[in-house]
Amino acid sequence: QVQLADSGGGSVQAGATLRLSCAAPGRTFSSYAAGWFRQAPGKGRGFVAAITRSVGTTIYADSVKGRFTITKNNAKSTVYLQMNNLKPEDTAVYYCAAGGYASRSEREYDYWGQGTQVTVSS
């Protein structure tokens, strides 16, 4: 069992920047791919970004491409989601996840963080 601790959410104005962090024990992200998903009020959970285990190739949802960046620090076993130029439609609970493949599908991820709230006001 891998426990993920995501943090860094908050309430900001449109155009602001936030960085989310996802910490895991040991060298988790050397062994697992990582992803970020989000769930807005009244909606299902959707893909945001993912990064592969080894090479660090990244994929993004079209809605965040060019504004969000996923990175990881294997030595710190932490994955980050840098979010720039935030928009009200980015308001959601953000979840990090770890799994075998960097995928847009939730089903590829075995472990999940507890979620961190991001609220963007106009």
KEVEXBA-280540 format. One record per atom (N, C-alpha, C): residue in three letters; atom name; x, y, z. Coordinates in Angstrom, 2 decimals, always signed. Atoms other than C-alpha are relative to their C-alpha. Layout:
residues N
['ALA', 'CA', [X, Y, Z]] ...
end
This chain:
residues 122
['GLN', 'N', [+0.84, -1.19, +0.00]] ['GLN', 'CA', [+0.00, +0.00, +0.00]] ['GLN', 'C', [+0.88, +1.25, +0.00]] ['VAL', 'N', [-0.75, -1.24, +0.09]] ['VAL', 'CA', [+1.35, +3.39, -1.03]] ['VAL', 'C', [-0.90, +1.15, +0.41]] ['GLN', 'N', [+0.80, -1.14, -0.44]] ['GLN', 'CA', [+0.09, +6.46, +0.77]] ['GLN', 'C', [+0.54, +1.28, -0.63]] ['LEU', 'N', [-0.36, -1.26, +0.65]] ['LEU', 'CA', [+0.11, +9.71, -1.18]] ['LEU', 'C', [-0.60, +1.16, +0.77]] ['ALA', 'N', [+0.48, -1.18, -0.72]] ['ALA', 'CA', [-0.20, +13.09, +0.49]] ['ALA', 'C', [+0.08, +1.20, -0.93]] ['ASP', 'N', [-0.01, -1.17, +0.87]] ['ASP', 'CA', [-1.27, +15.89, -1.79]] ['ASP', 'C', [-0.33, +1.26, +0.80]] ['SER', 'N', [+0.12, -1.27, -0.71]] ['SER', 'CA', [-1.14, +19.52, -0.70]] ['SER', 'C', [+0.26, +1.16, -0.94]] ['GLY', 'N', [-0.33, -1.19, +0.78]] ['GLY', 'CA', [-0.78, +23.09, -1.91]] ['GLY', 'C', [-1.18, +0.75, -0.56]] ['GLY', 'N', [+1.18, -0.69, +0.50]] ['GLY', 'CA', [-4.35, +24.00, -2.77]] ['GLY', 'C', [-0.27, +1.29, +0.76]] ['GLY', 'N', [+0.36, -1.25, -0.66]] ['GLY', 'CA', [-5.94, +27.29, -1.84]] ['GLY', 'C', [-1.04, +0.75, -0.80]] ['SER', 'N', [+0.95, -0.89, +0.67]] ['SER', 'CA', [-8.25, +30.13, -2.84]] ['SER', 'C', [+0.76, +1.17, -0.58]] ['VAL', 'N', [-0.76, -1.04, +0.69]] ['VAL', 'CA', [-6.85, +32.52, -5.42]] ['VAL', 'C', [-0.90, +0.73, -0.99]] ['GLN', 'N', [+0.68, -0.74, +1.05]] ['GLN', 'CA', [-7.92, +35.11, -7.96]] ['GLN', 'C', [+0.41, -0.55, -1.36]] ['ALA', 'N', [-0.32, +0.39, +1.36]] ['ALA', 'CA', [-8.05, +34.38, -11.67]] ['ALA', 'C', [+1.33, +0.63, -0.41]] ['GLY', 'N', [-1.31, -0.47, +0.44]] ['GLY', 'CA', [-4.61, +34.69, -13.23]] ['GLY', 'C', [+1.13, -0.34, +0.95]] ['ALA', 'N', [-1.02, +0.33, -1.01]] ['ALA', 'CA', [-2.81, +33.56, -10.09]] ['ALA', 'C', [+0.67, -1.34, -0.30]] ['THR', 'N', [-0.80, +1.22, +0.13]] ['THR', 'CA', [-0.37, +30.69, -9.67]] ['THR', 'C', [-0.06, -0.80, +1.29]] ['LEU', 'N', [-0.10, +0.92, -1.13]] ['LEU', 'CA', [-0.40, +27.66, -7.38]] ['LEU', 'C', [+0.89, -1.16, -0.40]] ['ARG', 'N', [-0.74, +1.24, +0.25]] ['ARG', 'CA', [+1.87, +24.66, -7.04]] ['ARG', 'C', [-0.49, -1.06, +0.96]] ['LEU', 'N', [+0.43, +1.14, -0.81]] ['LEU', 'CA', [+0.43, +21.38, -5.82]] ['LEU', 'C', [+1.17, -0.97, +0.13]] ['SER', 'N', [-1.03, +1.00, -0.25]] ['SER', 'CA', [+2.67, +18.73, -4.30]] ['SER', 'C', [-0.65, -1.32, +0.38]] ['CYS', 'N', [+0.47, +1.35, -0.35]] ['CYS', 'CA', [+2.20, +14.99, -3.93]] ['CYS', 'C', [+1.21, -0.76, +0.52]] ['ALA', 'N', [-1.13, +0.68, -0.63]] ['ALA', 'CA', [+4.56, +13.30, -1.50]] ['ALA', 'C', [-0.34, -1.46, +0.26]] ['ALA', 'N', [+0.18, +1.44, -0.21]] ['ALA', 'CA', [+5.04, +9.57, -1.21]] ['ALA', 'C', [+1.21, -0.55, +0.74]] ['PRO', 'N', [-1.13, +0.56, -0.74]] ['PRO', 'CA', [+7.23, +7.33, +0.94]] ['PRO', 'C', [+1.04, -0.61, -0.92]] ['GLY', 'N', [-1.06, +0.69, +0.72]] ['GLY', 'CA', [+10.53, +5.91, -0.19]] ['GLY', 'C', [+0.30, +0.63, -1.34]] ['ARG', 'N', [-0.28, -0.46, +1.37]] ['ARG', 'CA', [+11.26, +6.16, -3.89]] ['ARG', 'C', [-1.15, -0.41, -0.91]] ['THR', 'N', [+1.21, +0.41, +0.69]] ['THR', 'CA', [+7.69, +5.65, -5.01]] ['THR', 'C', [+0.00, +0.39, -1.46]] ['PHE', 'N', [+0.14, -0.48, +1.37]] ['PHE', 'CA', [+7.88, +7.77, -8.12]] ['PHE', 'C', [+1.14, -0.40, -0.90]] ['SER', 'N', [-0.97, +0.68, +0.86]] ['SER', 'CA', [+10.93, +5.92, -9.35]] ['SER', 'C', [-0.60, -1.30, -0.52]] ['SER', 'N', [+0.61, +1.28, +0.34]] ['SER', 'CA', [+8.70, +2.86, -9.50]] ['SER', 'C', [-1.37, +0.14, -0.65]] ['TYR', 'N', [+1.35, -0.20, +0.50]] ['TYR', 'CA', [+5.36, +4.36, -10.51]] ['TYR', 'C', [-0.09, +1.25, -0.87]] ['ALA', 'N', [+0.41, -1.21, +0.70]] ['ALA', 'CA', [+3.98, +6.76, -13.04]] ['ALA', 'C', [-0.91, +0.79, +0.92]] ['ALA', 'N', [+0.84, -0.86, -0.84]] ['ALA', 'CA', [+2.07, +9.69, -11.57]] ['ALA', 'C', [-0.96, +0.81, -0.85]] ['GLY', 'N', [+0.98, -0.81, +0.70]] ['GLY', 'CA', [-1.00, +11.60, -12.53]] ['GLY', 'C', [-0.70, +0.95, +0.95]] ['TRP', 'N', [+0.88, -0.91, -0.72]] ['TRP', 'CA', [-3.17, +14.49, -11.43]] ['TRP', 'C', [-1.37, -0.03, -0.66]] ['PHE', 'N', [+1.38, -0.05, +0.45]] ['PHE', 'CA', [-6.94, +14.42, -11.72]] ['PHE', 'C', [-0.71, +1.08, +0.82]] ['ARG', 'N', [+0.76, -0.99, -0.76]] ['ARG', 'CA', [-9.58, +16.89, -10.61]] ['ARG', 'C', [-1.49, -0.28, -0.11]] ['GLN', 'N', [+1.45, +0.17, -0.03]] ['GLN', 'CA', [-13.23, +16.86, -9.65]] ['GLN', 'C', [-0.65, +1.31, +0.41]] ['ALA', 'N', [+0.73, -1.24, -0.26]] ['ALA', 'CA', [-15.33, +19.99, -9.92]] ['ALA', 'C', [-1.33, -0.34, +0.64]] ['PRO', 'N', [+1.30, +0.26, -0.65]] ['PRO', 'CA', [-18.58, +20.35, -7.95]] ['PRO', 'C', [-1.04, -0.51, -1.00]] ['GLY', 'N', [+1.04, +0.54, +0.84]] ['GLY', 'CA', [-21.30, +18.20, -9.46]] ['GLY', 'C', [+0.48, -0.73, -1.24]] ['LYS', 'N', [-0.55, +0.68, +1.20]] ['LYS', 'CA', [-18.96, +16.58, -12.01]] ['LYS', 'C', [+0.83, -1.20, +0.41]] ['GLY', 'N', [-0.87, +1.14, -0.24]] ['GLY', 'CA', [-16.98, +13.39, -12.32]] ['GLY', 'C', [+1.45, +0.41, +0.03]] ['ARG', 'N', [-1.43, -0.29, -0.06]] ['ARG', 'CA', [-13.26, +13.18, -11.81]] ['ARG', 'C', [+0.61, -0.10, -1.38]] ['GLY', 'N', [-0.58, -0.04, +1.34]] ['GLY', 'CA', [-11.27, +14.11, -14.90]] ['GLY', 'C', [+1.50, +0.14, +0.01]] ['PHE', 'N', [-1.46, -0.02, +0.14]] ['PHE', 'CA', [-7.69, +13.83, -16.11]] ['PHE', 'C', [+0.52, +1.41, -0.15]] ['VAL', 'N', [-0.67, -1.28, +0.15]] ['VAL', 'CA', [-5.35, +16.78, -15.79]] ['VAL', 'C', [+1.38, -0.16, -0.66]] ['ALA', 'N', [-1.37, +0.14, +0.51]] ['ALA', 'CA', [-1.76, +15.64, -16.35]] ['ALA', 'C', [+0.59, -1.29, +0.55]] ['ALA', 'N', [-0.69, +1.20, -0.47]] ['ALA', 'CA', [+0.53, +12.63, -16.03]] ['ALA', 'C', [+1.45, +0.03, -0.44]] ['ILE', 'N', [-1.42, +0.07, +0.31]] ['ILE', 'CA', [+4.22, +11.83, -16.07]] ['ILE', 'C', [+0.45, -1.45, +0.13]] ['THR', 'N', [-0.43, +1.39, +0.00]] ['THR', 'CA', [+5.91, +8.54, -16.88]] ['THR', 'C', [+1.00, -0.28, +1.11]] ['ARG', 'N', [-0.86, +0.42, -1.10]] ['ARG', 'CA', [+7.93, +6.54, -14.39]] ['ARG', 'C', [+1.47, +0.30, -0.28]] ['SER', 'N', [-1.44, -0.02, +0.24]] ['SER', 'CA', [+11.30, +6.53, -16.09]] ['SER', 'C', [+0.46, +1.26, -0.72]] ['VAL', 'N', [-0.52, -1.10, +0.81]] ['VAL', 'CA', [+11.89, +9.07, -18.86]] ['VAL', 'C', [-0.58, +1.34, +0.42]] ['GLY', 'N', [+0.63, -1.25, -0.43]] ['GLY', 'CA', [+9.49, +11.63, -17.44]] ['GLY', 'C', [-0.76, +0.69, -1.11]] ['THR', 'N', [+0.87, -0.54, +1.04]] ['THR', 'CA', [+7.40, +12.07, -20.55]] ['THR', 'C', [-1.31, +0.44, +0.62]] ['THR', 'N', [+1.22, -0.55, -0.59]] ['THR', 'CA', [+4.34, +14.18, -19.83]] ['THR', 'C', [-1.15, +0.04, -0.99]] ['ILE', 'N', [+1.21, -0.18, +0.80]] ['ILE', 'CA', [+0.77, +14.31, -21.12]] ['ILE', 'C', [-0.95, +0.91, +0.77]] ['TYR', 'N', [+0.88, -0.98, -0.61]] ['TYR', 'CA', [-1.88, +16.95, -20.47]] ['TYR', 'C', [-1.38, -0.03, -0.64]] ['ALA', 'N', [+1.32, -0.27, +0.55]] ['ALA', 'CA', [-5.56, +17.56, -20.86]] ['ALA', 'C', [+0.08, +1.28, -0.83]] ['ASP', 'N', [-0.04, -1.17, +0.88]] ['ASP', 'CA', [-6.22, +20.08, -23.61]] ['ASP', 'C', [-0.33, +1.28, +0.77]] ['SER', 'N', [+0.46, -1.18, -0.73]] ['SER', 'CA', [-7.87, +22.43, -21.11]] ['SER', 'C', [+1.10, +0.65, +0.84]] ['VAL', 'N', [-1.06, -0.55, -0.84]] ['VAL', 'CA', [-4.63, +22.90, -19.15]] ['VAL', 'C', [+1.33, +0.12, -0.73]] ['LYS', 'N', [-1.25, -0.01, +0.76]] ['LYS', 'CA', [-1.99, +22.53, -21.85]] ['LYS', 'C', [+0.49, +1.43, -0.17]] ['GLY', 'N', [-0.57, -1.33, +0.10]] ['GLY', 'CA', [+0.35, +25.51, -21.82]] ['GLY', 'C', [-0.11, +0.81, +1.27]] ['ARG', 'N', [+0.15, -0.72, -1.27]] ['ARG', 'CA', [-0.74, +26.60, -18.34]] ['ARG', 'C', [+0.51, -0.82, +1.19]] ['PHE', 'N', [-0.40, +0.89, -1.09]] ['PHE', 'CA', [-0.01, +23.58, -16.11]] ['PHE', 'C', [+1.22, -0.80, -0.42]] ['THR', 'N', [-1.18, +0.82, +0.25]] ['THR', 'CA', [+3.25, +21.67, -15.80]] ['THR', 'C', [+0.14, -1.03, +1.11]] ['ILE', 'N', [-0.24, +1.07, -0.97]] ['ILE', 'CA', [+3.76, +18.31, -14.10]] ['ILE', 'C', [+1.48, -0.35, -0.02]] ['THR', 'N', [-1.40, +0.39, -0.13]] ['THR', 'CA', [+7.22, +17.48, -12.81]] ['THR', 'C', [+0.13, -0.93, +1.20]] ['LYS', 'N', [-0.21, +0.83, -1.18]] ['LYS', 'CA', [+8.73, +15.12, -10.31]] ['LYS', 'C', [+1.46, +0.06, +0.44]] ['ASN', 'N', [-1.33, +0.07, -0.59]] ['ASN', 'CA', [+11.71, +14.89, -8.01]] ['ASN', 'C', [+0.10, -1.38, +0.64]] ['ASN', 'N', [-0.07, +1.37, -0.51]] ['ASN', 'CA', [+12.57, +11.23, -7.54]] ['ASN', 'C', [+0.74, -0.06, +1.34]] ['ALA', 'N', [-0.76, +0.03, -1.25]] ['ALA', 'CA', [+15.07, +11.98, -4.77]] ['ALA', 'C', [-0.90, +0.36, +1.19]] ['LYS', 'N', [+0.93, -0.40, -1.06]] ['LYS', 'CA', [+12.30, +13.65, -2.76]] ['LYS', 'C', [-1.30, -0.79, -0.05]] ['SER', 'N', [+1.22, +0.80, +0.21]] ['SER', 'CA', [+9.67, +11.19, -4.01]] ['SER', 'C', [-1.24, +0.91, +0.03]] ['THR', 'N', [+1.08, -0.99, +0.04]] ['THR', 'CA', [+7.42, +14.12, -4.81]] ['THR', 'C', [-0.30, +0.37, -1.45]] ['VAL', 'N', [+0.46, -0.46, +1.31]] ['VAL', 'CA', [+5.38, +15.06, -7.86]] ['VAL', 'C', [-0.67, +1.35, +0.20]] ['TYR', 'N', [+0.54, -1.35, -0.09]] ['TYR', 'CA', [+4.37, +18.65, -8.53]] ['TYR', 'C', [-0.93, +0.28, -1.18]] ['LEU', 'N', [+0.83, -0.54, +1.08]] ['LEU', 'CA', [+1.67, +20.35, -10.54]] ['LEU', 'C', [+0.06, +1.52, +0.12]] ['GLN', 'N', [-0.10, -1.45, +0.05]] ['GLN', 'CA', [+2.60, +23.92, -11.35]] ['GLN', 'C', [-1.17, +0.52, -0.83]] ['MET', 'N', [+1.20, -0.49, +0.68]] ['MET', 'CA', [-0.58, +25.80, -12.26]] ['MET', 'C', [+0.11, +1.52, -0.14]] ['ASN', 'N', [-0.11, -1.43, +0.30]] ['ASN', 'CA', [-0.22, +29.19, -13.94]] ['ASN', 'C', [-1.28, +0.51, -0.66]] ['ASN', 'N', [+1.14, -0.64, +0.64]] ['ASN', 'CA', [-2.84, +31.63, -15.16]] ['ASN', 'C', [-1.30, -0.75, +0.31]] ['LEU', 'N', [+1.17, +0.76, -0.41]] ['LEU', 'CA', [-5.58, +29.93, -13.18]] ['LEU', 'C', [-1.29, +0.71, -0.40]] ['LYS', 'N', [+1.31, -0.50, +0.43]] ['LYS', 'CA', [-9.16, +30.32, -14.35]] ['LYS', 'C', [-1.08, -0.54, +0.94]] ['PRO', 'N', [+1.07, +0.50, -0.87]] ['PRO', 'CA', [-12.46, +29.96, -12.46]] ['PRO', 'C', [-0.40, -1.44, -0.31]] ['GLU', 'N', [+0.36, +1.37, +0.37]] ['GLU', 'CA', [-13.13, +26.76, -14.40]] ['GLU', 'C', [+1.02, -1.04, +0.47]] ['ASP', 'N', [-0.96, +0.93, -0.60]] ['ASP', 'CA', [-10.04, +25.23, -12.77]] ['ASP', 'C', [-0.39, -0.36, +1.43]] ['THR', 'N', [+0.45, +0.30, -1.36]] ['THR', 'CA', [-11.91, +25.19, -9.45]] ['THR', 'C', [-0.42, -1.45, +0.11]] ['ALA', 'N', [+0.24, +1.44, -0.17]] ['ALA', 'CA', [-11.97, +21.60, -8.22]] ['ALA', 'C', [+0.81, -0.51, +1.18]] ['VAL', 'N', [-0.90, +0.74, -0.89]] ['VAL', 'CA', [-10.56, +19.12, -5.77]] ['VAL', 'C', [+0.98, -0.74, -0.89]] ['TYR', 'N', [-1.06, +0.62, +0.80]] ['TYR', 'CA', [-7.24, +17.94, -7.19]] ['TYR', 'C', [+0.57, -1.20, +0.75]] ['TYR', 'N', [-0.49, +1.25, -0.57]] ['TYR', 'CA', [-6.03, +14.39, -6.60]] ['TYR', 'C', [+1.26, -0.44, -0.75]] ['CYS', 'N', [-1.12, +0.65, +0.67]] ['CYS', 'CA', [-2.64, +12.88, -7.27]] ['CYS', 'C', [-0.21, -1.51, +0.07]] ['ALA', 'N', [+0.16, +1.44, +0.10]] ['ALA', 'CA', [-2.34, +9.24, -8.21]] ['ALA', 'C', [+1.30, -0.62, -0.48]] ['ALA', 'N', [-1.18, +0.75, +0.44]] ['ALA', 'CA', [+0.34, +6.61, -8.78]] ['ALA', 'C', [-0.45, -1.34, -0.56]] ['GLY', 'N', [+0.37, +1.26, +0.62]] ['GLY', 'CA', [+0.17, +3.60, -11.04]] ['GLY', 'C', [+1.06, -0.48, -0.96]] ['GLY', 'N', [-0.98, +0.61, +0.88]] ['GLY', 'CA', [+1.88, +1.46, -13.61]] ['GLY', 'C', [+0.27, +0.79, -1.26]] ['TYR', 'N', [-0.14, -0.71, +1.27]] ['TYR', 'CA', [+1.31, +3.72, -16.61]] ['TYR', 'C', [-0.48, +1.43, +0.13]] ['ALA', 'N', [+0.46, -1.39, +0.07]] ['ALA', 'CA', [+1.01, +7.42, -17.28]] ['ALA', 'C', [-1.17, +0.04, -0.97]] ['SER', 'N', [+1.21, +0.16, +0.81]] ['SER', 'CA', [-2.56, +7.36, -18.53]] ['SER', 'C', [-1.00, +1.09, +0.32]] ['ARG', 'N', [+1.12, -0.91, -0.23]] ['ARG', 'CA', [-5.57, +9.60, -18.96]] ['ARG', 'C', [-1.15, -0.69, +0.73]] ['SER', 'N', [+1.07, +0.78, -0.63]] ['SER', 'CA', [-7.68, +6.83, -17.43]] ['SER', 'C', [+0.28, -0.24, +1.46]] ['GLU', 'N', [-0.13, +0.26, -1.44]] ['GLU', 'CA', [-8.26, +6.58, -13.70]] ['GLU', 'C', [+0.32, -1.45, +0.29]] ['ARG', 'N', [-0.12, +1.43, -0.27]] ['ARG', 'CA', [-8.27, +2.81, -14.02]] ['ARG', 'C', [+1.45, -0.47, +0.02]] ['GLU', 'N', [-1.41, +0.41, +0.03]] ['GLU', 'CA', [-4.50, +2.73, -14.59]] ['GLU', 'C', [+0.72, +0.34, +1.29]] ['TYR', 'N', [-0.65, -0.45, -1.23]] ['TYR', 'CA', [-3.80, +4.18, -11.15]] ['TYR', 'C', [-0.49, -0.81, +1.19]] ['ASP', 'N', [+0.31, +0.87, -1.13]] ['ASP', 'CA', [-3.65, +2.09, -8.00]] ['ASP', 'C', [-0.11, +0.75, +1.31]] ['TYR', 'N', [-0.07, -0.72, -1.27]] ['TYR', 'CA', [-3.01, +4.69, -5.32]] ['TYR', 'C', [-0.38, +1.45, -0.21]] ['TRP', 'N', [+0.54, -1.35, +0.12]] ['TRP', 'CA', [-4.63, +8.05, -4.66]] ['TRP', 'C', [+0.26, +0.81, +1.26]] ['GLY', 'N', [-0.07, -0.92, -1.12]] ['GLY', 'CA', [-4.08, +11.07, -2.47]] ['GLY', 'C', [-1.40, +0.35, +0.48]] ['GLN', 'N', [+1.29, -0.33, -0.61]] ['GLN', 'CA', [-6.83, +12.51, -0.32]] ['GLN', 'C', [-0.67, +1.20, -0.66]] ['GLY', 'N', [+0.56, -1.15, +0.71]] ['GLY', 'CA', [-7.32, +15.57, -2.52]] ['GLY', 'C', [+0.32, +1.32, +0.67]] ['THR', 'N', [-0.24, -1.34, -0.51]] ['THR', 'CA', [-6.60, +19.25, -2.15]] ['THR', 'C', [-0.85, +0.98, -0.81]] ['GLN', 'N', [+0.97, -0.89, +0.64]] ['GLN', 'CA', [-9.10, +22.02, -2.90]] ['GLN', 'C', [+0.70, +1.19, -0.64]] ['VAL', 'N', [-0.45, -1.21, +0.70]] ['VAL', 'CA', [-8.33, +24.69, -5.47]] ['VAL', 'C', [-1.24, +0.79, -0.38]] ['THR', 'N', [+1.13, -0.86, +0.31]] ['THR', 'CA', [-10.76, +27.58, -5.73]] ['THR', 'C', [+0.52, +1.27, -0.67]] ['VAL', 'N', [-0.45, -1.16, +0.77]] ['VAL', 'CA', [-10.31, +30.29, -8.36]] ['VAL', 'C', [-1.20, +0.92, -0.20]] ['SER', 'N', [+1.09, -0.95, +0.14]] ['SER', 'CA', [-12.48, +33.38, -8.23]] ['SER', 'C', [+0.33, +1.02, -1.08]] ['SER', 'N', [-0.19, -0.95, +1.10]] ['SER', 'CA', [-13.01, +35.86, -11.04]] ['SER', 'C', [+0.09, +1.43, +0.48]] 
end
